[in-house]
Amino acid sequence: MSDTTHATIRSAGLGDVEHILAEYRQAVAELPREESANLLWRPYDEFKAAVENGLFFVIENAVGSFMAGAGVFDLPGSVEKELGMCYVKKEWRGYGLQNLLLQIRICAATLGHVPDKSGDDTATKSFAALITGVKPANEHSAANTERLGFEPLPTPPSALFNACTSCRTPPAPDSGRKCCCDFFYLSDARRAEAIQKSLQMENWSRTRNGHELIVTLKIRHLLDIDFRNALHDIVQELRVQELRVPTPGKQGR
């Protein structure tokens, strides 16, 4: 491996579907069980829908080899969106790619649900809550999630449990757990902070053990001027709304 690796992050297309799934299947087959258990699979239809909506992102090197991936998933019957299916290949861990994928998905998921105030400039906007699930044993991912400002979600919406039907490592019947994951949501203040940081990025660069990884952003949400302007406006709106929007899961679902 040379001293520098150049990579890109982009939205996956339908032509990437089988290749991405092959990478995930290989991870499940080859990683130790305690490690592969942290790879939270999604039903195929949900994964394909995320790709079709431009909400599944891949990081790949200069020759197109998969390095990492993650998606945003709509929850049926709910406005909330779940950030899930994150996987970073072992040789590329330690470069902060999970954080990069979180930041990119926060921007994309927020742009995907910009609420209408119906012409009333004084009305409160309510952005779709962003939720993610982490297995309690996955301490590294839990730390990354908390670092970006995600907080425990007291009462997860029932739609979050739909994906449990495809779970490879469900909780033991006597564990008292409905799901093997703990769920977290992102506050308006920390969402605004994450979006602002993403807007300031030109690329992503991290060095580990003397090796530098530079990831070029090929993300329409951050390159298109109209999207950037919308994100700037959203940051201001989120900061205004910070103290007004109730915490997800505390509304008697």
C-alpha positions in Angstrom: 0.0 0.0 0.0 1.4 3.4 -1.0 1.6 6.3 1.4 -1.6 7.8 -0.1 -4.8 6.3 -1.3 -7.4 8.3 -3.3 -11.0 7.3 -3.0 -14.5 8.8 -3.8 -17.8 8.8 -2.1 -20.9 8.8 -4.3 -24.6 7.7 -4.4 -24.9 4.1 -5.6 -26.9 3.4 -8.7 -29.0 0.4 -9.7 -26.0 -1.0 -11.5 -24.2 -1.3 -8.2 -26.9 -3.3 -6.4 -25.5 -6.8 -6.9 -21.9 -5.8 -6.4 -22.8 -4.1 -3.0 -24.8 -7.1 -1.9 -21.9 -9.4 -2.8 -19.6 -7.3 -0.5 -22.0 -7.6 2.4 -22.5 -11.3 1.8 -18.8 -11.9 1.8 -18.5 -9.9 5.0 -21.1 -12.1 6.7 -19.4 -15.2 5.5 -15.8 -14.3 6.4 -15.9 -12.1 9.4 -16.0 -13.6 12.9 -19.6 -14.0 14.1 -19.2 -11.4 16.9 -18.0 -8.9 14.3 -20.4 -9.8 11.4 -23.3 -9.5 13.9 -22.8 -5.8 13.9 -23.6 -5.7 10.2 -27.3 -5.0 10.3 -28.9 -6.4 7.1 -31.9 -4.9 5.4 -34.7 -6.6 3.4 -33.8 -6.4 -0.3 -36.8 -4.2 -1.2 -35.7 -1.6 1.4 -32.1 -1.7 0.2 -33.1 -1.3 -3.5 -35.5 1.6 -2.6 -32.7 3.4 -0.9 -30.5 3.0 -4.0 -33.3 4.1 -6.3 -33.9 7.2 -4.1 -30.2 8.1 -4.2 -29.8 7.4 -0.5 -27.3 4.6 -0.5 -23.7 5.7 -0.5 -20.5 3.9 -1.4 -16.9 4.7 -0.9 -14.5 3.1 -3.4 -10.9 3.4 -4.4 -9.5 4.7 -7.7 -10.2 1.4 -9.5 -13.8 1.1 -8.2 -13.2 -1.4 -5.4 -15.7 -1.2 -2.5 -14.3 0.2 0.7 -17.5 1.2 2.7 -21.2 1.7 2.3 -24.3 2.9 4.2 -27.9 3.9 3.5 -30.9 5.9 4.5 -34.2 4.0 4.8 -37.8 5.3 5.0 -39.8 3.8 7.8 -43.2 2.5 6.5 -46.1 4.6 7.7 -43.8 7.1 9.4 -41.9 10.3 8.5 -38.8 9.1 10.4 -35.8 8.0 8.5 -33.3 5.3 9.7 -29.6 5.5 9.0 -28.5 1.9 8.6 -26.6 -0.9 6.9 -23.2 0.7 7.5 -20.2 -1.4 6.7 -16.5 -0.4 6.5 -14.1 -3.1 5.2 -11.6 -4.1 7.9 -8.5 -2.7 6.1 -10.2 0.8 5.9 -11.3 1.1 9.5 -9.7 3.8 11.6 -9.9 6.5 8.9 -13.3 7.9 10.2 -15.3 6.6 7.2 -18.2 5.7 9.4 -18.4 9.3 10.6 -18.1 10.5 7.0 -21.0 8.3 5.9 -23.0 9.5 8.9 -22.5 13.2 7.9 -23.3 12.6 4.2 -26.5 10.7 5.1 -27.6 13.4 7.6 -27.5 15.9 4.7 -29.2 13.7 2.2 -31.9 12.5 4.5 -32.7 16.0 5.6 -32.9 17.3 2.1 -35.3 14.4 1.4 -37.8 15.8 3.8 -38.0 19.5 3.8 -41.5 20.3 5.3 -43.9 22.8 3.8 -45.0 25.7 6.0 -48.0 26.3 3.8 -47.2 29.9 3.3 -47.2 30.7 7.0 -43.7 32.1 7.9 -44.4 31.8 11.6 -45.3 28.1 11.5 -43.1 25.5 13.0 -41.3 23.2 10.6 -41.0 19.6 11.8 -38.1 17.8 10.0 -38.2 14.0 9.8 -36.4 12.5 12.8 -33.2 10.8 11.9 -32.7 7.5 13.8 -30.0 4.9 13.9 -29.6 1.6 15.7 -26.5 0.2 17.2 -25.9 -3.2 18.9 -24.8 -2.6 22.6 -21.7 -4.7 22.0 -20.6 -2.5 19.1 -18.8 0.0 21.3 -16.9 1.7 18.4 -20.0 2.5 16.4 -21.8 3.6 19.6 -19.0 6.0 20.3 -19.1 7.4 16.7 -22.8 7.8 16.9 -22.6 9.7 20.2 -19.8 11.8 18.9 -22.0 13.2 16.1 -24.7 14.0 18.7 -27.1 11.1 18.5 -29.0 10.6 21.8 -30.9 7.6 23.2 -34.4 7.3 21.8 -36.8 6.6 24.7 -39.6 5.1 22.7 -38.7 3.8 19.2 -41.5 3.9 16.6 -42.9 0.5 15.8 -41.8 0.7 12.2 -38.2 0.3 13.3 -38.8 -3.3 14.2 -40.0 -4.3 10.7 -36.4 -5.1 9.7 -36.1 -7.5 12.6 -37.6 -10.2 10.4 -34.3 -10.4 8.5 -32.1 -10.2 11.5 -29.4 -12.9 11.7 -28.7 -12.4 15.4 -32.0 -11.7 17.2 -32.0 -11.3 21.0 -32.5 -14.4 23.1 -36.2 -15.0 24.0 -35.5 -14.5 27.7 -33.4 -11.3 27.2 -36.3 -8.9 27.7 -35.3 -7.1 24.5 -37.6 -6.6 21.5 -34.6 -5.8 19.3 -30.9 -6.5 19.4 -30.2 -2.8 18.8 -30.4 0.3 21.0 -31.8 3.3 19.0 -30.7 6.9 18.9 -32.0 10.1 17.4 -30.3 13.3 16.3 -31.3 16.6 17.9 -31.9 19.7 15.7 -28.8 21.4 17.1 -26.5 18.5 16.4 -28.1 18.0 12.9 -27.4 21.6 12.1 -23.8 21.2 13.3 -23.3 18.1 11.2 -24.7 19.7 8.0 -22.6 22.8 8.6 -19.5 20.7 8.8 -20.4 18.8 5.7 -20.9 22.1 3.8 -17.4 23.2 4.8 -15.7 20.0 3.5 -13.9 20.0 0.2 -12.8 16.4 0.7 -12.2 14.0 3.5 -8.6 13.3 4.6 -7.3 11.1 7.4 -3.9 9.6 8.2 -3.5 6.3 10.0 -0.1 4.6 10.7 1.6 6.9 8.3 -0.9 6.2 5.5 -3.1 9.0 4.2 -6.6 8.4 2.8 -8.2 11.2 0.7 -11.9 10.8 -0.2 -13.2 13.1 -2.9 -16.9 14.0 -2.4 -19.0 13.2 -5.5 -22.2 13.9 -3.7 -24.9 15.9 -5.5 -26.3 17.0 -2.2 -23.1 18.9 -1.5 -22.0 19.9 -5.0 -25.3 21.2 -6.5 -25.6 24.9 -5.7 -29.4 24.7 -5.2 -29.0 21.8 -2.7 -26.2 23.7 -0.9 -28.4 26.8 -0.6 -31.2 24.6 0.7 -28.9 23.1 3.3 -27.7 26.5 4.4 -31.4 27.5 4.9 -32.1 24.3 6.7 -29.2 24.9 9.1 -30.7 28.3 10.1 -34.2 26.8 10.4 -33.0 24.0 12.6 -31.3 26.4 14.9 -34.5 28.4 15.3 -36.5 25.2 15.9 -34.1 23.6 18.4 -36.1 24.4 21.5 -39.5 24.0 19.8 -39.5 20.5 18.4 -40.5 17.7 20.8 -38.2 14.7 21.3 -39.0 11.8 19.1 -40.5 8.9 20.9 -42.2 11.1 23.5 -45.4 11.7 21.7 -47.4 8.6 22.7 -46.7 6.4 19.7 
